């Protein structure tokens, strides 16, 4: 029985995807439910599983953009064989793209294979092959000789596709004379690699340009003295981790401070829908995560209701899924406000770009000890610069600046976030 494997729909409004990677080769035996391929949409990376055990026949090559519902392979369930076991490392590697060989290399290949020589390897120069200086260096670096290269091409089987490609290239390429270099000798490697942009990267680029063109984006800046939070972490981090099993990080403090500030300035949590302004009575906070496929923004739902340990656990779970390519469309859909942390990469100051249709985004940066004035004296404290980018069409300057000041005040005095009990900080942490 032949089973057709079709591209499923990743979500509404998505009509096409890119076939990013095959985990098996054509003709391999696959088991039922094994992950056989990976697809990229403009929102997420998803895997496709085998619906039955059998021999796989691949119909679409990796890198092709295809419509939803397209048959990408078939599985012959009558075929027998041993399943191919893919290691995690091999599975994570993208399917290799065919290198765009330089024109002269194609002519060299055809020339080598047209020569009938005995099985003893013959020096490449005796076969009339021109090898560039860069190619020679690469051979030497891998302990190979010119005869090894010639012997490889002599044994290579030429198919109809290679001949047609050679005939097409021969008309537009001028042969390089023997002894000439393929590039001027400028004292360094000037090779280039070309790789097709993924669907996710193309959509990300499109959205970023649209934000700049379609919103009145401005950015306001401030600085936060991180001494109080760092003191709290040093004092309670062991008890916090022992009780909840997660580390006490800076992101949970920022998320909590932002959800509190959004209640004071609801415009920052709103968005434009046509001629209307939509105000949200909840805070779905997006946390920007750098993943192998690009920037992803999973959402923490109703973050205003969560305690610090619940925020930390949610961040850890979503970040792990993002880096492993396991985020679902639902986990990245929506969001009323976004936090991005360029500080983990060493950024001192930046202007974050709004994540539409949201109206604001907060950028965190690295923490550096700097001199500041405290009660009329100069002291050294760990300082973080923060940036709030906002859409001026819905948020006025007064609201944006006041919002960022409110966030600063709560971070510099965490007890402001939740003043209950004899020890507000312990109540805030839940320890």
Secondary structure, DSSP 4 states (H G I P E B T S, - for coil): -EEEEEPPP-STT--EEEEEEESS-TT-EE-TT-EEEEEE-SS-EEEEE-SSSEEEEE-S-TT-EEETT-EEEEEETT---PPPPPPHHHHHSPPPPPP---HHHHHHHHHHHH----SS---GGGGT----HHHHHHHHHTT--HHHHHHHHHHPPP-HHHHHHHHHHHTT-PPPPTT--SS---SS-------PPPHHHHHHHHHHHHHHHHS-EEEEEEEEE-HHHHHHHHHHHHHHHHHHSS---HHHHHHHHHHHHHHH-GGGG-EEETTEEEPPSS--EEEEEEETTEEEEEEETTGGG--HHHHHHHHHHHHHHHHTT---HHHHS--SEEEEEGGGGT-S---PPP-TT-SEEEEE--EEEEEEEETTEEEEEEEEEEEEEEETTTS-HHHHHHHHHHHHHHHHSGGGG---SS-HHHHHHT-
